[in-house]
Amino acid sequence: MAKSDVTVPQQLSHPPGPDGDEGDVTVVACLKGGSTKTTSTNYLAFVRALKRKRAKGRQSKVKVLDADTVSQTTHDWFKQAKADGLPYPLDVERYPFEDLGEYLAELRAEGWDVLADIGGGNVTLFHKALPQADRLVVPLSPSNFDTRRLAPTFEEASKVFDEHARGGFAVHILLSRKISDKQSREAREKIAELSFRGEPLPVLDTEVEQLIEYTRQLGKIPKNLDEYTAVWDEMMRREAQRRAAAGVVVQ
């Protein structure tokens, strides 16, 4: 894997995933601050925009909702890029939050792929967003302190699962800011003790290293998308396999 922040993203084939006329909703959340939600949301959005443009041959319709009522760093990232005159490939809104669920449904119907950055302390918005989500991505630093916040996150997610508009959402735990294989292994052992709706919590094989380039990208358009491209591809493969196992056909 390239470590430079000027690496061109790999030209990977487009995996099975959401490419119909209807949009797609990814909720990035963890009920804890500082869990790399903002970095993960934006990098995954850049990857999605690139993949959608390649697949459809036209400008992507990828929207990022900054639903963090405290820091709103995602929107600050967007504002800084615009101030610097960068050709930003994402549409970013600092959404007013009250009817977040209804708004996500509207965006989906209009064909937007949406990534919602939900603030760590706002359970209400978490509950509003999840019934419209295709997937919940939980970024997690593999430390003992952070892994302890997983149980409350999934306890809250279980409260609204049955309200889902289309029968449920996929779940992906992303270990990020990984420092060592030992740290990752210990985090996976802790996570293995937990479950969601009677099943083990699914942790992605792909992990994000603690690279200094990620701390330098606020307000910029990152060029090295390799790690998060691998994250997105693995999520799509897992979801496709789960649909196939359930006999679900995606039109």
Secondary structure, 3 states (H helix, E strand, C coil): CCCCCCCCCCCCCCCCCCCCCCCEEEEECCCCCCCCHHHHHHHHHHHHHHHHHHHHCCCCCEEEEEECCCCCHHHHHHHHHHHCCCCCCCEEECCCCCCHHHHHHHHHHCCCEEEEEECCCCHHHHHHHHHHCCEEEEEECCCHHHHCCHHHHHHHHHHHHHHCCCCCCEEEEEECCECCHHHHHHHHHHHCCCEECCEECCECCCCCECCHHHHCCCCCCCCCCHHHHHHHHHHHHHHHHHHHHHCCCCC
